[in-house]
Amino acid sequence: MIRKTFTLAAVVAFAVTACGQDSDSADQRDLTLLPTDSVAMLDDAPRPDSMAGSEAPTPEQQAPAQPVRRPPPSPPSLMAGTAATLFATDTLTSRHNKVGDTVTAFVDQPVLNDRGVEIIPAGALFFGTISDVAPAESPGGEGRMALTFTDVEIEGYLYPVSARVDSIATHMKGRGVTVGDAAKVGAGTAVGAVAGRILGGNKTGTLVGAAVGTAAGVGIAAATRDIDILLDAGAPMWLVFTAPFERP
C-alpha cells in the first residue's frame, strides 16, 4: 500500500515538472515574438493619426501657381509731331513737273523716337507726289511747290506714313524769253509799226515805230515772264509726322 502511494506521488511530481518545463519553453518562444527597439520607425514623418488635429491644405495651396499672362509689348513707334530731315533724290521744277508726279526723298540719319530707339534707319526712302506746283507769274514773285509723302521703304518693305512737309529749300530761276514771251515782243513790234505809220506818215515813221514797239515788247516780256521754282537734287526738306508711325 505504501509502495503504490509512493509511485503515484512520483508520477504526479513528474507531470508537474514536465508541465513547468513546457510552460517555460512556451514563455521563451512568446518572448522572442515581442517587438524590439531595433524595428522601431526611425523617420520623423508625422503619423496620419497625429495630423488629425492640424489644418488640411486648401486646393489653392495644393495646386501649382499659374503664370501671369501679360500682353505683348507694343512695337516701337514715332509720336505724332516727330520731325525728320529728308533730301530730294531728283531735281523738281515748275517748268517740267506737274501735279501728281512721283517724288522720292531719303533720310541720311536714323529717325529716333522719344526713347532714343531707332525706328527708321538711315537711307530709308520716302515716296510721295507733287500736290501743288506753279511758277511765279513775274520777276520778284513767288512760285509754289508742295509735296506729300505717303510711304517709307524699310528693308525692302513699304509702310504707310501720315506726314506733312513744313518747308522745302527751293529757289527761283528765270526762264528767259520763251515762245510765249516772243509773241509779246512780236505784238509790240507790230503795234509800234502801225503807230509809227500813223504818226509819222511815211516809211521812216513806220521803222521808228517798229523799233520802239519792239523795245516795248521786250520790256513787257521781261516784266511778265514766268520765274520757275526749283528744288535741286540733294536739297533738304523738313517732314513732320501727323500721326504715330509704328514699325512692325
C-alpha positions in Angstrom: 0.0 0.0 0.0 2.8 2.3 0.9 4.6 1.4 -2.3 1.7 2.3 -4.5 1.3 5.6 -2.9 4.9 6.5 -3.5 4.6 5.5 -7.1 1.5 7.6 -7.6 3.2 10.6 -5.9 6.2 10.2 -8.2 4.0 10.2 -11.3 2.3 13.4 -10.1 5.6 15.1 -9.4 6.9 14.2 -12.8 3.8 15.5 -14.5 4.1 18.8 -12.7 7.7 19.1 -13.6 7.1 18.4 -17.2 4.3 21.0 -17.3 6.6 23.6 -15.7 9.2 22.9 -18.3 6.7 23.2 -21.1 5.4 26.4 -19.7 8.9 27.9 -19.5 9.6 26.9 -23.1 6.3 28.4 -24.2 7.2 31.6 -22.4 10.6 31.8 -24.1 9.0 31.3 -27.5 6.5 34.0 -26.9 9.1 36.4 -25.7 11.0 36.0 -29.0 8.0 37.3 -30.9 7.8 40.6 -29.0 8.9 43.7 -31.0 12.3 45.1 -30.1 13.7 48.6 -30.4 15.6 47.6 -33.5 12.5 47.5 -35.6 11.0 50.9 -34.5 10.4 53.5 -37.1 13.4 55.9 -37.4 11.9 58.6 -39.6 10.4 61.8 -38.1 7.4 61.9 -40.5 4.2 62.5 -38.6 1.7 59.6 -38.4 -1.6 60.1 -40.1 -3.3 60.0 -36.7 -1.0 62.7 -35.4 -2.3 65.1 -38.2 -5.9 64.7 -37.2 -5.8 68.0 -35.3 -3.8 70.1 -38.0 -5.5 72.1 -40.7 -5.6 70.4 -44.1 -4.1 72.4 -47.1 -6.5 74.3 -49.3 -6.9 73.4 -53.1 -5.1 76.7 -53.9 -2.2 75.6 -51.7 -2.0 72.2 -53.3 -2.3 73.4 -57.0 0.9 74.9 -58.6 0.9 78.6 -59.1 -0.3 79.7 -62.6 1.9 82.1 -64.6 0.6 85.6 -65.0 -0.3 86.3 -68.7 0.9 89.7 -69.8 0.0 91.5 -73.1 2.8 91.5 -75.7 4.9 94.7 -75.7 3.7 97.3 -78.2 6.0 97.8 -81.2 8.3 100.8 -81.2 6.8 103.9 -82.7 7.2 107.5 -83.5 4.9 110.0 -81.9 2.9 112.5 -83.9 4.9 115.7 -84.2 8.2 113.9 -84.7 10.3 115.7 -87.3 12.8 114.4 -89.8 15.0 115.9 -92.5 14.6 114.5 -96.0 16.8 115.1 -99.0 15.4 115.1 -102.6 16.7 112.4 -104.9 15.9 114.3 -108.1 15.6 117.9 -109.3 12.0 119.2 -109.4 10.9 122.3 -111.3 7.7 124.0 -112.2 8.9 124.1 -115.8 9.0 120.3 -116.3 7.0 118.8 -113.4 3.3 118.8 -112.8 0.8 117.9 -110.0 0.7 114.2 -109.4 4.3 113.4 -110.4 6.1 110.9 -108.2 8.8 112.2 -105.9 11.3 110.4 -103.7 13.5 111.6 -100.8 15.7 109.9 -98.3 16.9 110.3 -94.7 20.7 110.4 -94.2 20.4 109.8 -90.4 18.3 107.4 -88.4 14.9 108.7 -87.1 14.7 108.0 -83.4 11.7 108.0 -81.1 11.5 109.9 -77.7 13.3 107.0 -76.0 16.2 107.0 -78.4 15.2 103.9 -80.2 15.8 103.8 -84.0 12.5 103.5 -85.8 13.5 104.5 -89.4 17.1 103.6 -90.4 19.4 105.9 -92.3 19.0 105.6 -96.1 15.3 104.8 -95.9 13.4 106.1 -99.0 10.2 108.1 -98.8 7.7 108.1 -101.6 5.2 110.8 -102.4 3.7 113.0 -105.1 3.7 116.7 -106.1 0.5 118.1 -104.7 0.9 121.6 -106.0 3.4 123.4 -108.3 3.3 126.7 -110.2 5.9 129.3 -111.4 5.9 132.9 -110.3 4.0 135.0 -112.8 6.6 137.8 -112.8 10.0 138.6 -111.6 10.0 139.1 -107.9 7.0 136.8 -107.4 7.0 133.5 -105.6 6.3 130.2 -107.2 4.5 127.3 -105.4 5.7 123.8 -104.7 4.1 121.4 -102.3 5.0 117.7 -101.7 3.0 114.9 -100.0 4.7 111.7 -98.7 2.6 108.6 -98.1 5.1 105.7 -97.8 8.5 104.8 -96.5 10.6 101.8 -97.6 12.4 99.9 -94.9 14.4 96.8 -95.6 12.5 96.2 -98.9 9.0 96.7 -97.4 6.7 99.7 -97.8 4.9 101.2 -94.7 2.3 103.9 -94.9 3.1 107.2 -93.2 1.0 110.3 -92.4 3.2 113.4 -92.6 3.4 116.9 -94.0 6.3 118.9 -95.5 6.7 122.0 -93.5 9.4 123.7 -95.6 11.4 123.0 -98.8 14.7 124.5 -99.8 13.5 125.8 -103.2 14.8 128.7 -105.2 13.6 130.8 -108.2 15.1 130.8 -111.7 14.0 132.9 -114.7 13.2 131.0 -117.9 14.4 133.7 -120.3 12.4 134.6 -123.4 10.1 131.7 -124.2 7.7 131.2 -127.2 5.0 133.0 -125.3 7.3 135.8 -124.5 8.4 136.1 -128.1 4.8 136.6 -129.1 4.6 139.5 -126.7 7.7 141.0 -128.4 6.2 140.5 -131.9 2.9 142.0 -130.8 4.8 145.1 -129.5 6.7 145.4 -132.8 3.5 145.3 -134.9 1.8 147.8 -132.7 4.8 150.2 -132.8 5.0 149.9 -136.6 1.3 150.8 -137.0 1.6 153.7 -134.6 4.7 155.0 -136.4 3.0 154.9 -139.7 0.0 156.7 -138.4 2.1 159.3 -136.5 5.0 159.7 -139.0 3.0 159.3 -142.2 6.0 157.8 -144.0 8.3 154.8 -144.2 10.7 156.3 -141.7 8.0 156.7 -139.1 7.0 153.1 -139.6 10.5 151.9 -139.0 11.0 154.1 -135.9 7.6 153.0 -134.6 8.5 149.3 -135.1 11.8 149.8 -133.2 10.0 151.5 -130.4 7.4 148.8 -130.4 10.0 146.0 -130.3 11.7 147.6 -127.3 8.3 148.0 -125.6 7.5 144.3 -126.4 10.8 143.2 -124.9 10.1 145.2 -121.8 6.7 143.7 -121.4 8.1 140.2 -122.0 10.8 140.7 -119.4 8.3 142.1 -116.9 5.8 139.4 -117.3 7.9 136.3 -118.0 7.4 133.3 -115.7 10.0 132.6 -113.0 10.3 128.9 -112.2 10.5 127.4 -108.8 13.2 124.6 -108.4 14.1 122.0 -105.8 17.5 120.7 -106.6 18.6 117.1 -106.1 20.0 116.8 -102.6 18.2 119.8 -101.3 16.7 119.4 -97.8 13.1 119.4 -96.7 11.5 119.1 -93.3 9.0 116.4 -92.7 6.6 116.3 -89.7 4.7 113.1 -88.8 1.0 114.0 -88.3 0.1 110.5 -86.8 2.1 107.9 -84.9 4.2 105.6 -87.0 4.6 102.0 -85.9 7.3 99.8 -87.3 6.3 96.1 -87.1 
